[in-house]
């Protein structure tokens, strides 16, 4: 099918298409923070904690109340768990740097494992509980809501405005927090704000798109960007662009070959990363 056929299907799939196109670059911008701080694994740990939020909700309020399209109370539990996991990871990393026995990576690994196992155990005896966990672990944007689109659209617009306004300060915060603190930036406050925003957006993304899409768009566009540029300043522009282009191409591939859209987007990003890494390696080889 041609691209025109794909575009003509927009009226039927406007919500999932639009959500995918705005969520992917939004998550990629958050991913730059994790990569710049060498905390890529947090991109997996926090979505897993959001799934644990679903499980806690089913345990506290009954399995009959859980559904993928959820409700206000369900979203609140997910967001609280996601934010708590992100905060625990950040605070744990800081304490490990001041004499703690666990490194930041080890704490993140614990969050990832404990949240995943806890969700499975809680949902194992709930009616349709494991099926819900499977749906959340997979990726599905079919059930997207206009409220999700509005939230991600507003967040992407806010991120873009902030980059245009304070780009130099953001780059310094990401690359050299000690220098940023030395010139008077309140690095602790910046860390706290970014962490809370990440928890909220990732929690909503898991509910709307699934863990696979969330984790993929947090990490892969940034890793692809690292093959194309070496500075964080450029990475802040390249990563969301790669995410948006791969989201459009993945949606087109999903429509053309009747594939799950979330997996199609992440699969395309994975292939692109391998190709970009291979081309970069070939480019760096000395001529003979």
N, C-alpha and C positions, 0 to 999 in steps of 0.2 A: 504494500500500500504506500501511496505517496504521502509526503508531509501535509499536503492539502487535505487529504482524507483524514489525517490525524487531527488537523486543526478544525475540520468540520464536526468532529465528535465532541468539541469543547462544550457545546450546549448541554450534552448529556452527562458529561463528567466534569463539569466546571469546578465543583468543590474539591474533589481529590486532586485534579490537575493543579489548581491554584495553590492549594495547601503544599503540595510537593515542591512547587517552584519557589515559594517563599520560605518554607521550612528548611530546605537544603542549604541555601546561603546563610541563613540565620545560625544554624547549627555549625556551619563551617567557621563562622567568625568566632563562636565560642570555642571551637576546636583549636584555634590559633593560640589561645591562652594556655590550654593544656599542653600543646606541643612546645611552646616557648618556655614553659616551666618544667618540661620533661616529665609530664604527668599524663601521658596518653592513656594509660590504663584507667584513669578516672572516667574517661569517656565510656568505658564499659561498666564501671562500678556503679555510677549514679543511675543509669537506666535500669540496672538490675534492682537497685533499691526501690525504684518506682514500681516495679512488678511486685516487690514485697509489700508495697503500700496497698495494692489491690488485695493481696492475700490477707493483710491485717484487717482491711475493711470487711471482708467476707467472714473473718473469724469473730469480729466484734458485733456485726449487725446481721449476720446470717447469709448463707450462700445464695439465697433466692434474691438478694438485693443487688448482686453484682451483674454487670453487663458491660460489654466493650464500650458502648456509647455512654455509659455512666450517668453521673448526676453531680450536683454541687458537692454533696458530702463526700462522694467517692473521689472527686478531684482534689478536695482539700486534704484527704489522707495521703494521696499520692504525692502531692506537692510537699507536705510536711516531711514525709519519709525521704524524698529526693533531696530537699534542702538539708535535712539532718545529716544525710550521708555525705554530702559535699562539705558541709561544715566540719564534720568529724574528721574527714580526710585532711582538710586544710589545717585544722588545729592539731591533729595528730602529727602531721608533717613538721609543724613548727616545734612541737615538743620533742620530736625525735632528734631535731637538730640541736637541742639543748640538753642532751644527755639521755634521751630515751633509748630503750633497747631495740625498738622496732623502727625500721626505716619507713620513709613515706610510701615507697612501693609495696612494702610488706603490709602496711595498714590498708592501702587500697585493695590489695589482693584479698585481705580478710573481709572487707566490705563486700566485694564481688562474690566470694564464695558463700559467706554467711547469708547474704540476701537471697542468692539463688537457691540454696538448700532450704532456707526457711520458707520461702514462697512455695516450693514444691511440697514440703511436709504439711504446711497449713492447708493447702488446696487438695491434698491427696484424698481426703474423705468428703470433700464438698461436691454436691451434685454439679456436674459440668465444670468443676474447678480446674482440673488438669487441662481440659479443653480450653478454658480461658487463658491459662498460663501459656499454652502452646500458641494461641492466637497473639498474645502479647509478645512472646519471644520472636515470632515471625513478624513480617511487615505487611501492613495493610492500611492503605489510605482511602479505601473505598467508603468507609463510614465517616469520612471527614465532615465536620460541621462548619457553617459559616462563622461561628464564633471562634473556632480554631484558626481559620484563615485570617480573621480580623486581628487576633492576638499576635500571630506570627508576622503579619504584615506591619502592624504597628511597631513590633520589636525590631524588625529589620530596618524600618525607617528611622527609628531612634538610634540604632547602632550606626547607621550611615551618617546621620547628622552629627553624632558624637565624634566619629572619625574625622569628618571634615572640620570640626571645631577644635578638637584636642588631639590631633594625630601625633604630633611630636611627643606630647606627654604620655600618650598611650604606648607608643613605641619604646620610650624610655622605661616605663613601668614594666613592660614585658621583657625587655632585654637586660636591664640593669637596675633592679629594684633598690640596691644599696645606693647607687648614685641618685636615683629618684628621691629616696628618703633624705639624702644629704642636701639636696637643693630645696627641701621643704615639702615635697609631696607626702601626703598621708597614706603611705603604702598599705598599712594595715586596714584602713577604711576602704581603699580601692579593692584589696583582696576580698574583704567581706562582701562588698557590693557585687563584685563579679561572681563570687561563689553563690550568693543567694539567687541572683538572676539566672545563673546556669542551672541551679536546682529546679527553679520554677519552669524554665523553658524546656529542660530535658524531661521533667515530669509530664508536662503537657504533650510533648512530642511522643513519648512512649504510649500515652493513652490514644493519641490520634494516628500514629504511624507505625508503632511497634518498636521493639528493642533493636532489631537488625538495622532498620533504616536510620534510627537515631544514632546508633553507634557508628554506622558506616559514614554518615554525613558529618559527624563530629571529627572523625579521624582521617578518612581517605582523601577528601579534597585538600586538606592541609599537607598530607604526605606527598600528594601529587605536586602541590605548589612548591614543596621543598626541592623537588627534582628540577624545577624551572627557575627558581630564584633562591638566593642565599641570604637575603635580608628579611627581617620581620616586617619592615615597612612595605616591601613588595608583597609579602605573604598575605597581608591584610587585604590587598586588592585581588590577588590572583586566586586565593582559596575560595571566596564566595563566588567568583566568576566561574571557576571550574565546577563548583557545586551546582550552580544554576544551569550551565550548559549540559552537564551530565544528567541533571534531573529532566531537562527537556528531551534529551536523546533517549534516556531510559523510559520515559513515558511513551515516546513514539515507538520504541521497540516493544514495549508491553502491549500497546494497542495493535501493532502490526502482527505480532506472533502470539497474541493471547497469553501473555505472561503476567505473573503477579507484579504490579508496578514497583512496589518497594524493593523487591529482590532484583528486578531488572535494573533499577537505578544503581543500587550498591554493587551489583555484578559488573556493570559497565565501569564504575569507578575503580573496581579491583583490577579489571583488565587494563584500564588506562594507567594505573599506578605501575603495573608490571612493565608496560610498554615504555612509560616515561623513564623508569629506572634503567631499563635496558638501553634506551637511546642515550641517556646521560653517561652510562658506562662506556658505550662505544665512542661517544664524543670525547671522553677524557682519555682514551687510549692514545699513547704516543704514536705518531706516524712513523712508518718504516721506510 
